[in-house]
Amino acid sequence: MQVPKRSHKWASNCLWCFLWSVAIGWCGWSLGAVYFFDAMPGWLRIPFALAYGICLVYVSLRTKTCRLRLAGITVCVVIVYVLTLLQQPSNDRDWALDNSIVPEIRIVGKDVSISGFRHITFSSGPEDAEDETNVNYSTLRFQIDQLREVWFVVQKFTALEGIAHNFLTFSYDPGDGPRYFSVSVEIRRERGESFSPTRGLYRQYELIYVVADERDEIGSRTVFRPNDRVYLYPVNATSEQVQSLFVSIAARMQALVETPEYYHSLLNNCTNNIVEHTYQLTSKPINWLNPQIVLPGFADRLAFSRGLIGDGDDDFETLRARCRIDGIARKGGITPDFSTLIRQRLDRQGPGPGKQGTISSDPR
């Protein structure tokens, strides 16, 4: 049976529409790459980006066929991409005080030591991290089999649902009660630098795993940020799984000490890395193109769907309402018992087999 010519034309049109959509997307990315190129002086960025944009328009309008236009655009984009590869990550820059030391984890037998363990003393807000007297580093030591539980923390800092910062926080018990520390995958800021999701697409930030006291990581994101929403989700994991998760994180951190990497807002962010570490906690396969992985703000929904958080009795919205902690943290302040305060609503009946406790009422 012969296929009608009209069907061939329709398929061809669809293909060209797809190719042009991809080309336009890459053109937009390459314009940003030209603007953010590190080797270019700041005052030249706008003129060079405009000149590059004019070049793209010229190639699009002056070439005679669609094939030649796409070929010309491809050449322009590839040249810019190759130039961006000349930018190499480094551990040697003028870092902000709170990112000045890369934590290192060493595990010898059961003994764990974490150098570069950060604990910032806050009095007025996040700006305290710019004061050298307030930023402190020490070495944290414990036994690997003292690790007990892990929580998944989500910080919503904009009204956009897909944007958030996610990290993990652990508990260990040396025999006199639980103690806590957080592990957060972040940009490693240089002095005077701030985070921009757009800049994060263009090899502008190095990646760092921050290991810090909860009063540092969680306290600063709740007490001094009145508009942020912060959620503390107990992760369904046994002590053995928590220890295995920590070992995975330690290996990744040591690799970054030796071979630094660039942060990427979509491909190498806080959520991508956490998902890779927690993959061992569930047998379900991962679709790495899932928007809930690419966009950090949906990570808690992904964790719920994979059974990493929640006890099966509540729907996601109920669980999220119960696990919100920013209100109670602001009310109590950053005190020595901060970690106990934000967990005081935990189900006192304790976790079931392979489960952790759940938050029992809305902390707002």
Salt bridges, closest charged atoms under 4 A:
ASP94 OD1 - ARG191 NE 2.85
ASP98 OD1 - ARG189 NH2 2.59
GLU104 OE1 - ARG106 NH2 3.24
ASP145 OD2 - LYS110 NZ 3.17
GLU161 OE2 - LYS156 NZ 3.16
GLU161 OE2 - ARG320 NH1 3.16
ASP176 OD2 - ARG179 NH2 2.59
GLU186 OE2 - HIS165 NE2 4.00
GLU186 OE2 - ARG221 NH2 2.90
GLU193 OE2 - ARG199 NH2 3.68
GLU206 OE2 - ARG93 NH2 2.76
ASP213 OD1 - ARG215 NE 2.99
GLU214 OE2 - ARG343 NH2 2.71
ASP216 OD2 - ARG118 NE 2.79
GLU217 OE2 - ARG118 NH2 3.18
GLU217 OE1 - ARG221 NH2 2.84
GLU261 OE2 - ARG252 NH1 2.80
ASP314 OD2 - ARG322 NH1 2.31
GLU317 OE2 - ARG301 NH2 2.97
GLU317 OE1 - ARG320 NH2 3.23
ASP326 OD1 - ARG324 NE 2.74
ASP326 OD2 - ARG330 NH1 2.77
ASP362 OD2 - ARG364 NH2 2.39
